[in-house]
Amino acid sequence: MAPGLYTGRVVLVTGSRRGVGRMIAEHVLEQGGTVVGFARGEATFAHESYRHLQVDLVQPAAIQEAFLALRREFPALHIVVNNAGVLLSQHALIMPVDAVRNMIDTNLVAPFLVSREAARLMKKGKWGRIINIGSMASSLEPIGDSVYAACKAGLRTMGNVLAKELAPFNITVNTLAVTAIATDMLAQLPEEQIRSAVAGLPIPRFATPDDILNVVDFFASERSSYVTAQTLFLGGVN
Ligand SMILES: NC(=O)c1ccc[n+]([C@@H]2O[C@H](COP(=O)([O-])OP(=O)(O)OC[C@H]3O[C@@H](n4cnc5c(N)ncnc54)[C@H](OP(=O)(O)O)[C@@H]3O)[C@@H](O)[C@H]2O)c1
């Protein structure tokens, strides 16, 4: 069999059970990679090169434990996709503080902790790619999305600083800001709200899996060693 884009690579995908994370995990597996998936629930698919770990990313100790397990099983970690996220958005005047904290812990603190643990492993191999899944919300700043949009803007900024800190170790850090794509997360929003957000995009359509995978492949590529601290917005958002 011809080697795939990810042959020889160990790739950690957070939130690999569903939606965008599952698309990315299955693509990497099809392209010859080994995938370690972190999610709260049990695995929703099986593959000989897929290892699923149940991790609640809002628990820092659980992240550390999962990395211990990963280190025991795999000689190296090459690529991380910080994909897991939650959308608990509400108008600021009615949003409970628990929802605020959960979004910050899942969408910002967890990617920081995962990136840091991953960078420690990547540093040993003098090669790494950290890819954050951001959102158009960080640029569009929609009404009712204050904390989610702020988390995604923070993810981007955090990635840019980590890119500088990790450049000496040949580790790149980039962000892919995704537009609307049909997943469980999107299904939580009123249809009319989604339709009008999509209609307002410079390219007024939903994202496809391939739109996302194309950019993940680009950031993950051996040839992208001079690409870091970048955010790529899909659909013409900027
Ligand atoms: N869908 C869109 O239109 C859209 C647009 C812009 C950006 N995004 C971004 O794309 C990423 C993926 O979104 P999606 O639409 O695929 O979401 P989704 O369908 O709701 O899936 C979210 C995934 O994240 C995992 N997750 C959430 N909280 C977790 C926690 N505390 N610990 C471990 N895993 C956790 C879930 O694990 P379980 O399965 O175990 O619950 C699930 O696998 C997110 O970062 C989101 O912000 C999505």
The ligand as an SDF file (V2000), in Angstrom:
LIG
                    3D

 48 52  0  0  0  0  0  0  0  0999 V2000
  -19.9090   22.7200   14.1260 N   0  0  0  0  0  0  0  0  0  0  0  0
  -19.6840   23.9760   13.8200 C   0  0  0  0  0  0  0  0  0  0  0  0
  -20.4520   24.6060   13.0730 O   0  0  0  0  0  0  0  0  0  0  0  0
  -18.4720   24.6660   14.3510 C   0  0  0  0  0  0  0  0  0  0  0  0
  -18.2280   25.9930   13.9200 C   0  0  0  0  0  0  0  0  0  0  0  0
  -17.1130   26.6420   14.3730 C   0  0  0  0  0  0  0  0  0  0  0  0
  -16.2160   25.9980   15.2250 C   0  0  0  0  0  0  0  0  0  0  0  0
  -16.4850   24.7270   15.6460 N   0  0  0  0  0  0  0  0  0  0  0  0
  -15.5040   24.1080   16.5540 C   0  0  0  0  0  0  0  0  0  0  0  0
  -15.1840   22.8170   16.0810 O   0  0  0  0  0  0  0  0  0  0  0  0
  -14.8480   21.9680   17.1840 C   0  0  0  0  0  0  0  0  0  0  0  0
  -15.6670   20.6830   17.1020 C   0  0  0  0  0  0  0  0  0  0  0  0
  -17.0390   21.0190   17.1690 O   0  0  0  0  0  0  0  0  0  0  0  0
  -18.2030   20.0010   16.7610 P   0  0  0  0  0  0  0  0  0  0  0  0
  -19.1980   20.8010   16.0460 O   0  0  0  0  0  0  0  0  0  0  0  0
  -17.6200   18.8000   16.1370 O   0  0  0  0  0  0  0  0  0  0  0  0
  -18.7680   19.6810   18.2250 O   0  0  0  0  0  0  0  0  0  0  0  0
  -19.5800   18.3940   18.7870 P   0  0  0  0  0  0  0  0  0  0  0  0
  -20.2210   17.6880   17.6620 O   0  0  0  0  0  0  0  0  0  0  0  0
  -20.4120   18.9230   19.8940 O   0  0  0  0  0  0  0  0  0  0  0  0
  -18.3970   17.4640   19.3800 O   0  0  0  0  0  0  0  0  0  0  0  0
  -17.6130   17.9680   20.4280 C   0  0  0  0  0  0  0  0  0  0  0  0
  -16.5570   16.9540   20.8430 C   0  0  0  0  0  0  0  0  0  0  0  0
  -15.8080   17.5410   21.9110 O   0  0  0  0  0  0  0  0  0  0  0  0
  -15.7710   16.6430   23.0000 C   0  0  0  0  0  0  0  0  0  0  0  0
  -15.7620   17.3270   24.3060 N   0  0  0  0  0  0  0  0  0  0  0  0
  -16.5330   18.3510   24.7170 C   0  0  0  0  0  0  0  0  0  0  0  0
  -16.2630   18.6260   26.0100 N   0  0  0  0  0  0  0  0  0  0  0  0
  -15.3290   17.7410   26.4200 C   0  0  0  0  0  0  0  0  0  0  0  0
  -14.6570   17.4980   27.6510 C   0  0  0  0  0  0  0  0  0  0  0  0
  -14.9070   18.2140   28.7630 N   0  0  0  0  0  0  0  0  0  0  0  0
  -13.7440   16.5070   27.6980 N   0  0  0  0  0  0  0  0  0  0  0  0
  -13.4930   15.7440   26.6060 C   0  0  0  0  0  0  0  0  0  0  0  0
  -14.0810   15.9260   25.4150 N   0  0  0  0  0  0  0  0  0  0  0  0
  -15.0000   16.9150   25.3230 C   0  0  0  0  0  0  0  0  0  0  0  0
  -17.0250   15.8100   22.8790 C   0  0  0  0  0  0  0  0  0  0  0  0
  -16.8010   14.5940   23.5730 O   0  0  0  0  0  0  0  0  0  0  0  0
  -18.0200   13.5670   23.8870 P   0  0  0  0  0  0  0  0  0  0  0  0
  -18.4040   13.0410   22.5310 O   0  0  0  0  0  0  0  0  0  0  0  0
  -17.4150   12.5370   24.7460 O   0  0  0  0  0  0  0  0  0  0  0  0
  -19.1020   14.3860   24.5060 O   0  0  0  0  0  0  0  0  0  0  0  0
  -17.1610   15.6610   21.3620 C   0  0  0  0  0  0  0  0  0  0  0  0
  -16.4390   14.5330   20.9080 O   0  0  0  0  0  0  0  0  0  0  0  0
  -15.1290   22.7720   18.4470 C   0  0  0  0  0  0  0  0  0  0  0  0
  -13.9370   23.3200   18.9370 O   0  0  0  0  0  0  0  0  0  0  0  0
  -16.0550   23.8780   17.9540 C   0  0  0  0  0  0  0  0  0  0  0  0
  -15.9870   25.0070   18.7660 O   0  0  0  0  0  0  0  0  0  0  0  0
  -17.5860   24.0460   15.2240 C   0  0  0  0  0  0  0  0  0  0  0  0
  1  2  1  0
  2  3  2  0
  2  4  1  0
  4  5  1  0
  4 48  2  0
  5  6  2  0
  6  7  1  0
  7  8  2  0
  8  9  1  0
  8 48  1  0
  9 10  1  0
  9 46  1  0
 10 11  1  0
 11 12  1  0
 11 44  1  0
 12 13  1  0
 13 14  1  0
 14 15  2  0
 14 16  1  0
 14 17  1  0
 17 18  1  0
 18 19  2  0
 18 20  1  0
 18 21  1  0
 21 22  1  0
 22 23  1  0
 23 24  1  0
 23 42  1  0
 24 25  1  0
 25 26  1  0
 25 36  1  0
 26 27  1  0
 26 35  1  0
 27 28  2  0
 28 29  1  0
 29 30  1  0
 29 35  2  0
 30 31  1  0
 30 32  2  0
 32 33  1  0
 33 34  2  0
 34 35  1  0
 36 37  1  0
 36 42  1  0
 37 38  1  0
 38 39  2  0
 38 40  1  0
 38 41  1  0
 42 43  1  0
 44 45  1  0
 44 46  1  0
 46 47  1  0
M  CHG  2   8   1  16  -1
M  END
$$$$
